[in-house]
């Protein structure tokens, strides 16, 4: 389920954080991966850069 949700970013998953979240079950969102940031320019063009942004799970 985690891999499916991560989609094309599955290689960026932080499995130690995922295991801890499953074990602790606090209900608080945590960062489980870093995904490339997507920027939209004034003309509507989309540019995906490798700058990291957080991907969280609950």
N, C-alpha and C positions, 0 to 999 in steps of 0.2 A: 504494500500500500504506500509506503514512504517513497519507494523508487518510482512508482507510477505518478505520484503527486509531484515529484521533482522534475519529471519529464527529461528534457535535454540537459538539465543541470545535475543529473544523478551522480556524475563524477565529482561534484563539489560537496556532496553530503559529508557531514561531520558525524560519523557513526558513534563516537564516544558520547557526544552531546545527545544523540538520539536515544542511545541505551539508557543514559542517566534520566532523561525525561520520561521514558517508559517506566523505569523503576520507581521514580519519585512521584509521578502522577500528580503534580501540583496544580495543573490547569492553567499555569502561567505560560504565555507564549515564549518560546526560546528560539535563538538563532540555530538553525540546523545546517545551513548551507549559505554560500555566497553566490549570487547570480549577477551576471553582467547588467550594468545600468542601461536603461533604454531612454534615449533623449529624443524629443520631438522638436524639430526646428520650426521657425515661423511659417514656412511654406508647407508644413505637415509631414516633411520627410522624417523617417525614423532612423536613428543611428544607435546601434547597440555597441557600447564600448566595453572594454574589459575592466573598467572601474567597478569595484565591488560594492554591492548593496546587500542588505540582509534579507534572507529568506527565513521565515519563522514557521514554527509548528505549534499547535495548541494541544 
